[in-house]
Amino acid sequence: MELEGELRRELAALERRLASELLAAESAAGDDAVSTPHDVEAAARRGSDNAARRDEVAAALARLTSRDYGTCARCGEPIAYGRLVVMPEAAHCLACSVRSA
């Protein structure tokens, strides 16, 4: 499945990014350079965003395994293929996604 390959590539990229951020944070903690609170907050937010996205992509791969992929987690209706192409980790159809926003 084309979308499965996309999800696997995205998951690998996110895991590499998170590992790189962890190494950079560890390196910065050992440096004598002083980080501003803004720098620390921005780095934490980036890491948090990447971790959340990684979790979404991993959950989509789990739905593929359980054969729930492409079905809205809220209403049970199929998620439009076009939505999955643009956002392969989508767990909700567009209507349910708009309702929860």
FITIPA-894699 format. One record per atom (N, C-alpha, C): atom name; residue number from 0; x, z, y. Coordinates in steps of 0.2 Angstrom, whole numbers, always signed. Example, Ala and Ser with C-alpha at 12.3 -4.5 7.8 and 13.67 -1.06 7.14 Angstrom:
% residues 2
<nufi:N, nukol:0, east:+66, up:+39, north:-28> .
<nufi:CA, nukol:0, east:+62, up:+39, north:-22> .
<nufi:C, nukol:0, east:+66, up:+39, north:-16> .
<nufi:N, nukol:1, east:+64, up:+35, north:-11> .
<nufi:CA, nukol:1, east:+68, up:+36, north:-5> .
<nufi:C, nukol:1, east:+64, up:+39, north:+0> .
This chain:
% residues 101
<nufi:N, nukol:0, east:+4, up:+0, north:-6> .
<nufi:CA, nukol:0, east:+0, up:+0, north:+0> .
<nufi:C, nukol:0, east:+4, up:+0, north:+6> .
<nufi:N, nukol:1, east:+3, up:-4, north:+11> .
<nufi:CA, nukol:1, east:+7, up:-5, north:+17> .
<nufi:C, nukol:1, east:+7, up:+1, north:+21> .
<nufi:N, nukol:2, east:+1, up:+4, north:+22> .
<nufi:CA, nukol:2, east:+1, up:+10, north:+26> .
<nufi:C, nukol:2, east:+5, up:+16, north:+23> .
<nufi:N, nukol:3, east:+5, up:+16, north:+16> .
<nufi:CA, nukol:3, east:+9, up:+22, north:+13> .
<nufi:C, nukol:3, east:+16, up:+21, north:+15> .
<nufi:N, nukol:4, east:+19, up:+15, north:+14> .
<nufi:CA, nukol:4, east:+26, up:+14, north:+16> .
<nufi:C, nukol:4, east:+27, up:+16, north:+24> .
<nufi:N, nukol:5, east:+22, up:+14, north:+28> .
<nufi:CA, nukol:5, east:+23, up:+16, north:+35> .
<nufi:C, nukol:5, east:+23, up:+24, north:+36> .
<nufi:N, nukol:6, east:+19, up:+27, north:+32> .
<nufi:CA, nukol:6, east:+18, up:+35, north:+32> .
<nufi:C, nukol:6, east:+25, up:+38, north:+30> .
<nufi:N, nukol:7, east:+27, up:+35, north:+24> .
<nufi:CA, nukol:7, east:+34, up:+38, north:+21> .
<nufi:C, nukol:7, east:+40, up:+37, north:+26> .
<nufi:N, nukol:8, east:+40, up:+31, north:+29> .
<nufi:CA, nukol:8, east:+45, up:+29, north:+34> .
<nufi:C, nukol:8, east:+44, up:+34, north:+40> .
<nufi:N, nukol:9, east:+38, up:+35, north:+43> .
<nufi:CA, nukol:9, east:+37, up:+40, north:+48> .
<nufi:C, nukol:9, east:+39, up:+47, north:+46> .
<nufi:N, nukol:10, east:+37, up:+49, north:+40> .
<nufi:CA, nukol:10, east:+39, up:+56, north:+38> .
<nufi:C, nukol:10, east:+47, up:+57, north:+38> .
<nufi:N, nukol:11, east:+50, up:+52, north:+35> .
<nufi:CA, nukol:11, east:+57, up:+52, north:+35> .
<nufi:C, nukol:11, east:+60, up:+53, north:+42> .
<nufi:N, nukol:12, east:+58, up:+49, north:+46> .
<nufi:CA, nukol:12, east:+61, up:+49, north:+53> .
<nufi:C, nukol:12, east:+59, up:+55, north:+57> .
<nufi:N, nukol:13, east:+53, up:+58, north:+56> .
<nufi:CA, nukol:13, east:+52, up:+65, north:+59> .
<nufi:C, nukol:13, east:+56, up:+70, north:+56> .
<nufi:N, nukol:14, east:+57, up:+70, north:+49> .
<nufi:CA, nukol:14, east:+61, up:+75, north:+46> .
<nufi:C, nukol:14, east:+69, up:+74, north:+49> .
<nufi:N, nukol:15, east:+71, up:+68, north:+50> .
<nufi:CA, nukol:15, east:+78, up:+67, north:+53> .
<nufi:C, nukol:15, east:+78, up:+70, north:+60> .
<nufi:N, nukol:16, east:+73, up:+69, north:+64> .
<nufi:CA, nukol:16, east:+73, up:+71, north:+71> .
<nufi:C, nukol:16, east:+73, up:+78, north:+71> .
<nufi:N, nukol:17, east:+69, up:+82, north:+67> .
<nufi:CA, nukol:17, east:+68, up:+89, north:+67> .
<nufi:C, nukol:17, east:+75, up:+92, north:+65> .
<nufi:N, nukol:18, east:+78, up:+89, north:+60> .
<nufi:CA, nukol:18, east:+85, up:+92, north:+58> .
<nufi:C, nukol:18, east:+90, up:+91, north:+63> .
<nufi:N, nukol:19, east:+90, up:+85, north:+67> .
<nufi:CA, nukol:19, east:+94, up:+84, north:+72> .
<nufi:C, nukol:19, east:+93, up:+89, north:+78> .
<nufi:N, nukol:20, east:+86, up:+91, north:+79> .
<nufi:CA, nukol:20, east:+85, up:+95, north:+84> .
<nufi:C, nukol:20, east:+87, up:+102, north:+83> .
<nufi:N, nukol:21, east:+87, up:+104, north:+76> .
<nufi:CA, nukol:21, east:+89, up:+111, north:+74> .
<nufi:C, nukol:21, east:+96, up:+111, north:+75> .
<nufi:N, nukol:22, east:+100, up:+106, north:+73> .
<nufi:CA, nukol:22, east:+107, up:+106, north:+74> .
<nufi:C, nukol:22, east:+109, up:+107, north:+81> .
<nufi:N, nukol:23, east:+106, up:+103, north:+85> .
<nufi:CA, nukol:23, east:+107, up:+103, north:+92> .
<nufi:C, nukol:23, east:+106, up:+110, north:+95> .
<nufi:N, nukol:24, east:+100, up:+113, north:+93> .
<nufi:CA, nukol:24, east:+99, up:+120, north:+95> .
<nufi:C, nukol:24, east:+104, up:+125, north:+93> .
<nufi:N, nukol:25, east:+106, up:+125, north:+87> .
<nufi:CA, nukol:25, east:+111, up:+129, north:+84> .
<nufi:C, nukol:25, east:+118, up:+128, north:+88> .
<nufi:N, nukol:26, east:+119, up:+122, north:+89> .
<nufi:CA, nukol:26, east:+125, up:+121, north:+93> .
<nufi:C, nukol:26, east:+125, up:+123, north:+100> .
<nufi:N, nukol:27, east:+119, up:+123, north:+103> .
<nufi:CA, nukol:27, east:+118, up:+125, north:+110> .
<nufi:C, nukol:27, east:+119, up:+133, north:+110> .
<nufi:N, nukol:28, east:+116, up:+136, north:+105> .
<nufi:CA, nukol:28, east:+116, up:+143, north:+105> .
<nufi:C, nukol:28, east:+123, up:+146, north:+104> .
<nufi:N, nukol:29, east:+128, up:+142, north:+101> .
<nufi:CA, nukol:29, east:+135, up:+144, north:+100> .
<nufi:C, nukol:29, east:+139, up:+142, north:+106> .
<nufi:N, nukol:30, east:+136, up:+138, north:+111> .
<nufi:CA, nukol:30, east:+140, up:+136, north:+117> .
<nufi:C, nukol:30, east:+140, up:+141, north:+122> .
<nufi:N, nukol:31, east:+145, up:+141, north:+126> .
<nufi:CA, nukol:31, east:+145, up:+146, north:+132> .
<nufi:C, nukol:31, east:+141, up:+143, north:+138> .
<nufi:N, nukol:32, east:+139, up:+137, north:+137> .
<nufi:CA, nukol:32, east:+134, up:+134, north:+143> .
<nufi:C, nukol:32, east:+128, up:+138, north:+142> .
<nufi:N, nukol:33, east:+125, up:+139, north:+148> .
<nufi:CA, nukol:33, east:+119, up:+143, north:+149> .
<nufi:C, nukol:33, east:+113, up:+138, north:+150> .
<nufi:N, nukol:34, east:+108, up:+139, north:+145> .
<nufi:CA, nukol:34, east:+102, up:+134, north:+146> .
<nufi:C, nukol:34, east:+97, up:+138, north:+151> .
<nufi:N, nukol:35, east:+94, up:+134, north:+154> .
<nufi:CA, nukol:35, east:+88, up:+137, north:+159> .
<nufi:C, nukol:35, east:+82, up:+138, north:+154> .
<nufi:N, nukol:36, east:+78, up:+142, north:+156> .
<nufi:CA, nukol:36, east:+72, up:+143, north:+153> .
<nufi:C, nukol:36, east:+68, up:+137, north:+152> .
<nufi:N, nukol:37, east:+68, up:+132, north:+157> .
<nufi:CA, nukol:37, east:+64, up:+126, north:+157> .
<nufi:C, nukol:37, east:+67, up:+122, north:+151> .
<nufi:N, nukol:38, east:+74, up:+121, north:+150> .
<nufi:CA, nukol:38, east:+77, up:+118, north:+145> .
<nufi:C, nukol:38, east:+75, up:+120, north:+138> .
<nufi:N, nukol:39, east:+75, up:+127, north:+137> .
<nufi:CA, nukol:39, east:+73, up:+130, north:+131> .
<nufi:C, nukol:39, east:+66, up:+128, north:+129> .
<nufi:N, nukol:40, east:+62, up:+129, north:+134> .
<nufi:CA, nukol:40, east:+54, up:+128, north:+133> .
<nufi:C, nukol:40, east:+53, up:+120, north:+132> .
<nufi:N, nukol:41, east:+57, up:+116, north:+135> .
<nufi:CA, nukol:41, east:+56, up:+109, north:+133> .
<nufi:C, nukol:41, east:+58, up:+107, north:+126> .
<nufi:N, nukol:42, east:+64, up:+110, north:+124> .
<nufi:CA, nukol:42, east:+66, up:+109, north:+117> .
<nufi:C, nukol:42, east:+61, up:+111, north:+112> .
<nufi:N, nukol:43, east:+59, up:+117, north:+114> .
<nufi:CA, nukol:43, east:+54, up:+120, north:+109> .
<nufi:C, nukol:43, east:+48, up:+116, north:+108> .
<nufi:N, nukol:44, east:+45, up:+113, north:+114> .
<nufi:CA, nukol:44, east:+39, up:+109, north:+114> .
<nufi:C, nukol:44, east:+40, up:+103, north:+110> .
<nufi:N, nukol:45, east:+46, up:+100, north:+111> .
<nufi:CA, nukol:45, east:+48, up:+94, north:+107> .
<nufi:C, nukol:45, east:+48, up:+95, north:+100> .
<nufi:N, nukol:46, east:+51, up:+101, north:+98> .
<nufi:CA, nukol:46, east:+51, up:+102, north:+91> .
<nufi:C, nukol:46, east:+45, up:+104, north:+88> .
<nufi:N, nukol:47, east:+41, up:+107, north:+92> .
<nufi:CA, nukol:47, east:+34, up:+109, north:+90> .
<nufi:C, nukol:47, east:+30, up:+103, north:+89> .
<nufi:N, nukol:48, east:+30, up:+98, north:+94> .
<nufi:CA, nukol:48, east:+26, up:+92, north:+93> .
<nufi:C, nukol:48, east:+29, up:+88, north:+87> .
<nufi:N, nukol:49, east:+35, up:+87, north:+86> .
<nufi:CA, nukol:49, east:+38, up:+84, north:+80> .
<nufi:C, nukol:49, east:+36, up:+87, north:+74> .
<nufi:N, nukol:50, east:+36, up:+94, north:+74> .
<nufi:CA, nukol:50, east:+34, up:+97, north:+67> .
<nufi:C, nukol:50, east:+26, up:+96, north:+66> .
<nufi:N, nukol:51, east:+22, up:+96, north:+71> .
<nufi:CA, nukol:51, east:+15, up:+95, north:+71> .
<nufi:C, nukol:51, east:+14, up:+88, north:+68> .
<nufi:N, nukol:52, east:+17, up:+83, north:+71> .
<nufi:CA, nukol:52, east:+16, up:+76, north:+69> .
<nufi:C, nukol:52, east:+18, up:+75, north:+61> .
<nufi:N, nukol:53, east:+24, up:+79, north:+60> .
<nufi:CA, nukol:53, east:+27, up:+79, north:+53> .
<nufi:C, nukol:53, east:+21, up:+81, north:+48> .
<nufi:N, nukol:54, east:+18, up:+87, north:+50> .
<nufi:CA, nukol:54, east:+13, up:+90, north:+46> .
<nufi:C, nukol:54, east:+7, up:+85, north:+45> .
<nufi:N, nukol:55, east:+5, up:+82, north:+50> .
<nufi:CA, nukol:55, east:-1, up:+77, north:+50> .
<nufi:C, nukol:55, east:+1, up:+71, north:+45> .
<nufi:N, nukol:56, east:+7, up:+68, north:+46> .
<nufi:CA, nukol:56, east:+9, up:+63, north:+41> .
<nufi:C, nukol:56, east:+10, up:+65, north:+34> .
<nufi:N, nukol:57, east:+12, up:+71, north:+33> .
<nufi:CA, nukol:57, east:+13, up:+74, north:+26> .
<nufi:C, nukol:57, east:+6, up:+75, north:+23> .
<nufi:N, nukol:58, east:+1, up:+77, north:+27> .
<nufi:CA, nukol:58, east:-6, up:+78, north:+25> .
<nufi:C, nukol:58, east:-9, up:+71, north:+23> .
<nufi:N, nukol:59, east:-7, up:+66, north:+27> .
<nufi:CA, nukol:59, east:-10, up:+60, north:+26> .
<nufi:C, nukol:59, east:-7, up:+57, north:+19> .
<nufi:N, nukol:60, east:-1, up:+58, north:+17> .
<nufi:CA, nukol:60, east:+2, up:+56, north:+11> .
<nufi:C, nukol:60, east:-1, up:+60, north:+5> .
<nufi:N, nukol:61, east:-3, up:+67, north:+7> .
<nufi:CA, nukol:61, east:-7, up:+71, north:+1> .
<nufi:C, nukol:61, east:-14, up:+68, north:+0> .
<nufi:N, nukol:62, east:-17, up:+66, north:+6> .
<nufi:CA, nukol:62, east:-24, up:+62, north:+5> .
<nufi:C, nukol:62, east:-23, up:+56, north:+1> .
<nufi:N, nukol:63, east:-18, up:+52, north:+1> .
<nufi:CA, nukol:63, east:-16, up:+46, north:-3> .
<nufi:C, nukol:63, east:-16, up:+48, north:-10> .
<nufi:N, nukol:64, east:-13, up:+53, north:-12> .
<nufi:CA, nukol:64, east:-12, up:+56, north:-18> .
<nufi:C, nukol:64, east:-18, up:+58, north:-21> .
<nufi:N, nukol:65, east:-22, up:+61, north:-17> .
<nufi:CA, nukol:65, east:-29, up:+64, north:-20> .
<nufi:C, nukol:65, east:-34, up:+59, north:-19> .
<nufi:N, nukol:66, east:-33, up:+53, north:-17> .
<nufi:CA, nukol:66, east:-38, up:+48, north:-16> .
<nufi:C, nukol:66, east:-43, up:+49, north:-10> .
<nufi:N, nukol:67, east:-41, up:+54, north:-6> .
<nufi:CA, nukol:67, east:-46, up:+55, north:+0> .
<nufi:C, nukol:67, east:-44, up:+51, north:+6> .
<nufi:N, nukol:68, east:-38, up:+48, north:+6> .
<nufi:CA, nukol:68, east:-36, up:+44, north:+11> .
<nufi:C, nukol:68, east:-41, up:+39, north:+13> .
<nufi:N, nukol:69, east:-42, up:+38, north:+20> .
<nufi:CA, nukol:69, east:-46, up:+33, north:+23> .
<nufi:C, nukol:69, east:-53, up:+35, north:+23> .
<nufi:N, nukol:70, east:-55, up:+42, north:+21> .
<nufi:CA, nukol:70, east:-61, up:+45, north:+22> .
<nufi:C, nukol:70, east:-61, up:+50, north:+27> .
<nufi:N, nukol:71, east:-66, up:+50, north:+31> .
<nufi:CA, nukol:71, east:-66, up:+55, north:+37> .
<nufi:C, nukol:71, east:-67, up:+62, north:+34> .
<nufi:N, nukol:72, east:-63, up:+67, north:+36> .
<nufi:CA, nukol:72, east:-63, up:+74, north:+33> .
<nufi:C, nukol:72, east:-69, up:+77, north:+36> .
<nufi:N, nukol:73, east:-72, up:+75, north:+41> .
<nufi:CA, nukol:73, east:-78, up:+78, north:+44> .
<nufi:C, nukol:73, east:-85, up:+76, north:+41> .
<nufi:N, nukol:74, east:-86, up:+69, north:+41> .
<nufi:CA, nukol:74, east:-92, up:+66, north:+40> .
<nufi:C, nukol:74, east:-92, up:+63, north:+33> .
<nufi:N, nukol:75, east:-86, up:+61, north:+30> .
<nufi:CA, nukol:75, east:-86, up:+58, north:+24> .
<nufi:C, nukol:75, east:-86, up:+51, north:+24> .
<nufi:N, nukol:76, east:-87, up:+48, north:+30> .
<nufi:CA, nukol:76, east:-88, up:+40, north:+30> .
<nufi:C, nukol:76, east:-81, up:+37, north:+30> .
<nufi:N, nukol:77, east:-80, up:+31, north:+28> .
<nufi:CA, nukol:77, east:-74, up:+28, north:+29> .
<nufi:C, nukol:77, east:-71, up:+27, north:+36> .
<nufi:N, nukol:78, east:-64, up:+28, north:+36> .
<nufi:CA, nukol:78, east:-61, up:+27, north:+43> .
<nufi:C, nukol:78, east:-59, up:+20, north:+43> .
<nufi:N, nukol:79, east:-61, up:+17, north:+49> .
<nufi:CA, nukol:79, east:-60, up:+10, north:+50> .
<nufi:C, nukol:79, east:-52, up:+8, north:+49> .
<nufi:N, nukol:80, east:-51, up:+2, north:+45> .
<nufi:CA, nukol:80, east:-44, up:+0, north:+43> .
<nufi:C, nukol:80, east:-40, up:-1, north:+50> .
<nufi:N, nukol:81, east:-43, up:-3, north:+55> .
<nufi:CA, nukol:81, east:-40, up:-4, north:+61> .
<nufi:C, nukol:81, east:-37, up:+2, north:+64> .
<nufi:N, nukol:82, east:-41, up:+8, north:+63> .
<nufi:CA, nukol:82, east:-39, up:+14, north:+66> .
<nufi:C, nukol:82, east:-33, up:+17, north:+62> .
<nufi:N, nukol:83, east:-33, up:+15, north:+55> .
<nufi:CA, nukol:83, east:-28, up:+18, north:+51> .
<nufi:C, nukol:83, east:-21, up:+14, north:+52> .
<nufi:N, nukol:84, east:-22, up:+7, north:+54> .
<nufi:CA, nukol:84, east:-16, up:+3, north:+55> .
<nufi:C, nukol:84, east:-13, up:+6, north:+62> .
<nufi:N, nukol:85, east:-17, up:+8, north:+67> .
<nufi:CA, nukol:85, east:-14, up:+11, north:+73> .
<nufi:C, nukol:85, east:-12, up:+18, north:+72> .
<nufi:N, nukol:86, east:-15, up:+22, north:+68> .
<nufi:CA, nukol:86, east:-14, up:+29, north:+67> .
<nufi:C, nukol:86, east:-15, up:+30, north:+60> .
<nufi:N, nukol:87, east:-10, up:+29, north:+56> .
<nufi:CA, nukol:87, east:-11, up:+30, north:+48> .
<nufi:C, nukol:87, east:-12, up:+37, north:+46> .
<nufi:N, nukol:88, east:-10, up:+42, north:+50> .
<nufi:CA, nukol:88, east:-11, up:+49, north:+48> .
<nufi:C, nukol:88, east:-18, up:+51, north:+50> .
<nufi:N, nukol:89, east:-22, up:+47, north:+53> .
<nufi:CA, nukol:89, east:-29, up:+49, north:+55> .
<nufi:C, nukol:89, east:-33, up:+52, north:+49> .
<nufi:N, nukol:90, east:-36, up:+58, north:+51> .
<nufi:CA, nukol:90, east:-40, up:+61, north:+46> .
<nufi:C, nukol:90, east:-47, up:+61, north:+47> .
<nufi:N, nukol:91, east:-49, up:+58, north:+53> .
<nufi:CA, nukol:91, east:-56, up:+58, north:+55> .
<nufi:C, nukol:91, east:-57, up:+51, north:+58> .
<nufi:N, nukol:92, east:-64, up:+49, north:+57> .
<nufi:CA, nukol:92, east:-66, up:+42, north:+60> .
<nufi:C, nukol:92, east:-66, up:+43, north:+67> .
<nufi:N, nukol:93, east:-67, up:+37, north:+71> .
<nufi:CA, nukol:93, east:-67, up:+38, north:+78> .
<nufi:C, nukol:93, east:-72, up:+42, north:+81> .
<nufi:N, nukol:94, east:-78, up:+41, north:+78> .
<nufi:CA, nukol:94, east:-84, up:+45, north:+81> .
<nufi:C, nukol:94, east:-83, up:+53, north:+80> .
<nufi:N, nukol:95, east:-80, up:+55, north:+74> .
<nufi:CA, nukol:95, east:-79, up:+62, north:+73> .
<nufi:C, nukol:95, east:-73, up:+64, north:+78> .
<nufi:N, nukol:96, east:-68, up:+60, north:+78> .
<nufi:CA, nukol:96, east:-62, up:+61, north:+82> .
<nufi:C, nukol:96, east:-64, up:+63, north:+90> .
<nufi:N, nukol:97, east:-69, up:+58, north:+92> .
<nufi:CA, nukol:97, east:-71, up:+59, north:+99> .
<nufi:C, nukol:97, east:-75, up:+65, north:+100> .
<nufi:N, nukol:98, east:-79, up:+67, north:+95> .
<nufi:CA, nukol:98, east:-83, up:+73, north:+95> .
<nufi:C, nukol:98, east:-79, up:+80, north:+95> .
<nufi:N, nukol:99, east:-73, up:+80, north:+92> .
<nufi:CA, nukol:99, east:-69, up:+86, north:+92> .
<nufi:C, nukol:99, east:-65, up:+86, north:+98> .
<nufi:N, nukol:100, east:-64, up:+81, north:+102> .
<nufi:CA, nukol:100, east:-60, up:+81, north:+108> .
<nufi:C, nukol:100, east:-63, up:+85, north:+114> .
